[in-house]
Amino acid sequence: MIEIAAQFNYIESTKFEIGGPAFFSREHKKTREWQVLGALQKLLIQGNTDFPVYAQEQEEPDFLTFSDDSNIWSPVEIVEVLRPDYERQKFHKEDAAREKPYFFEPPDPLDYPFEPLRQVISKKASKAYARDTSLVIYYDIGKMSFNEWDIPFQERLFREHESQAFNDVSVFKRVLIMSSDFECLVEMHPHFHTIKPDSNI
């Protein structure tokens, strides 16, 4: 078992040395999953709720997590949601080659910014995960992809859920989603509520 906080701190201290093109390559996919798991732990702690302390890597789901050295917290599957038009590898290669500083042109707002989330949840729900699996979603689509960028993430998500419920989440024991800046955490299932609200508005 590996201590989640220690792994997260190591990744945060070394990711800039690795560089964007390498960090966001397939080679470092597991590294990014550890990063998301570490961010989840921090947000659960900030939300004053139970959290995993240790984890061990698996094929599917990605991790088996533990609340202490003997008790299982949950099997955890990590998934990331990206803009449909975002070519991440190309972006980071071009970013590394640019002379700094430079002006970053924000992307155009998406017409349906939560459609990629619905597609990812549906795809994961179609797989045969054990019923005790927790799905952890990193929603890596930032505020600038919305027409009203100053609305807290949890409020956007609640509005979307009220307009059309995320029904596919029910196949998992628990579904947790965090914002692109690792600042907000919402439980989508079994009880739709905010664990750690968005504070960067």
C-alpha positions in Angstrom: 0.0 0.0 0.0 1.1 3.5 -0.8 0.3 6.6 1.3 -1.9 8.8 -0.9 -0.9 12.1 0.5 2.8 11.4 0.2 2.3 10.3 -3.4 0.3 13.4 -4.2 2.9 15.7 -2.7 5.7 14.0 -4.7 3.8 14.4 -7.9 3.0 18.1 -7.2 6.7 18.7 -6.5 8.0 17.0 -9.6 5.4 17.5 -12.4 7.0 20.7 -13.7 10.3 19.0 -13.9 8.6 16.3 -16.0 7.1 19.0 -18.3 3.7 19.2 -19.8 4.2 17.1 -23.0 5.5 14.2 -20.9 3.2 14.6 -17.9 0.1 14.5 -20.1 1.3 11.5 -22.2 0.0 8.0 -21.9 3.3 7.1 -20.1 2.2 9.2 -17.1 -1.5 8.2 -17.1 -1.1 6.4 -13.8 0.7 9.4 -12.4 -2.2 11.7 -13.2 -4.6 9.1 -11.6 -2.6 9.3 -8.4 -2.8 13.1 -8.6 -6.6 13.0 -8.9 -6.8 10.5 -6.0 -4.6 12.8 -3.9 -6.8 15.8 -4.7 -9.8 13.8 -3.8 -8.4 13.0 -0.4 -7.6 16.7 0.3 -11.1 17.7 -0.7 -12.8 15.0 1.4 -10.7 16.2 4.4 -11.6 19.8 3.8 -15.3 18.7 3.6 -15.0 17.0 7.0 -16.0 13.5 5.8 -14.3 10.1 5.7 -11.4 9.7 3.3 -8.9 7.1 2.1 -5.4 7.1 3.5 -3.7 4.4 1.5 -4.1 2.9 -2.0 -2.8 0.1 -4.2 -2.9 0.1 -8.0 -5.1 -2.3 -9.9 -6.1 -2.9 -13.5 -9.9 -2.3 -13.0 -10.9 -0.4 -11.1 -7.8 1.8 -10.9 -7.2 1.6 -7.2 -8.2 -0.3 -4.1 -8.2 2.3 -1.3 -8.0 1.9 2.5 -9.1 4.1 5.4 -6.3 2.6 7.5 -3.8 -0.2 7.2 -6.5 -2.9 7.3 -9.9 -1.5 6.4 -11.0 -1.0 2.8 -12.4 2.5 2.0 -13.5 1.6 -1.6 -12.4 0.3 -5.0 -11.9 3.5 -7.0 -12.1 4.1 -10.8 -10.7 7.4 -12.0 -11.9 9.1 -15.1 -11.2 12.5 -16.7 -13.6 14.7 -18.7 -12.1 16.9 -21.4 -13.4 19.4 -24.0 -14.3 17.5 -27.2 -12.1 19.8 -29.2 -9.1 19.8 -26.8 -6.0 18.2 -28.3 -4.0 18.1 -25.1 -0.8 16.6 -26.3 -0.6 19.2 -29.2 -1.4 22.0 -26.8 1.4 21.1 -24.4 3.9 20.6 -27.1 3.1 24.0 -28.6 3.1 25.6 -25.2 6.5 24.2 -24.3 7.9 25.6 -27.6 6.5 29.1 -27.1 8.6 32.0 -25.8 7.4 33.0 -22.3 5.5 35.0 -21.3 2.7 35.0 -24.0 -1.0 35.7 -24.1 -3.2 32.7 -23.8 -6.3 32.9 -25.9 -9.2 31.3 -23.9 -11.4 28.7 -25.8 -14.8 29.6 -27.0 -17.6 28.6 -24.6 -19.2 25.2 -25.2 -22.8 25.0 -26.3 -23.4 21.9 -24.0 -20.5 21.9 -21.5 -21.9 18.9 -19.5 -22.5 16.7 -22.5 -18.9 15.3 -22.4 -19.6 14.4 -18.7 -22.8 12.5 -19.6 -20.9 10.6 -22.3 -18.1 9.6 -20.0 -20.5 8.5 -17.2 -22.5 6.5 -19.7 -19.4 4.8 -21.0 -18.1 3.9 -17.6 -21.6 2.7 -16.5 -21.6 0.2 -19.4 -18.6 -1.6 -18.0 -19.0 -4.5 -15.5 -17.5 -2.9 -12.4 -18.2 -4.4 -9.0 -21.2 -2.7 -7.3 -19.0 -1.4 -4.4 -16.9 0.7 -6.9 -16.7 4.4 -6.4 -16.4 6.5 -9.6 -14.2 9.6 -9.2 -14.5 12.1 -12.0 -12.1 14.9 -12.7 -14.0 17.4 -14.8 -11.1 19.1 -16.5 -13.2 21.7 -18.4 -12.6 25.1 -16.9 -14.8 28.1 -16.2 -14.0 29.8 -19.5 -15.8 27.0 -21.4 -19.1 28.3 -19.9 -21.0 31.4 -21.1 -21.4 32.5 -17.4 -17.9 31.8 -16.0 -18.5 33.3 -12.6 -21.0 30.7 -11.3 -19.7 28.3 -8.7 -19.1 24.8 -10.1 -21.5 23.1 -7.7 -24.3 25.4 -8.8 -23.7 24.7 -12.5 -23.8 21.0 -11.7 -27.0 21.2 -9.7 -28.7 23.2 -12.4 -27.7 20.6 -15.0 -28.9 17.7 -12.7 -32.2 19.4 -12.2 -32.8 19.9 -15.9 -31.9 16.3 -16.7 -30.8 13.9 -14.0 -27.6 11.9 -14.3 -29.3 8.5 -14.2 -26.3 6.3 -15.2 -24.5 7.1 -11.9 -26.7 4.6 -10.0 -24.7 1.6 -11.1 -21.9 2.7 -8.8 -21.7 2.7 -5.0 -20.6 6.3 -5.1 -19.9 8.9 -7.7 -17.7 12.0 -6.8 -16.8 14.8 -9.2 -14.2 17.5 -8.8 -13.7 20.7 -10.7 -10.8 21.5 -13.0 -8.9 23.5 -10.4 -9.2 20.8 -7.7 -11.2 23.2 -5.5 -14.7 21.8 -5.5 -16.1 18.3 -4.8 -19.6 17.2 -5.3 -21.2 13.8 -4.6 -23.5 12.9 -7.5 -24.6 9.6 -6.0 -26.0 8.2 -3.8 -26.9 11.7 -2.4 -26.4 14.7 -4.7 -24.8 17.3 -2.5 -21.7 19.5 -2.2 -18.8 18.2 -0.1 -16.4 21.0 -0.7 -17.8 24.2 -2.3 -16.1 26.1 -5.1 -14.3 29.1 -3.5 -12.4 30.5 -6.5 -15.1 32.8 -7.9 
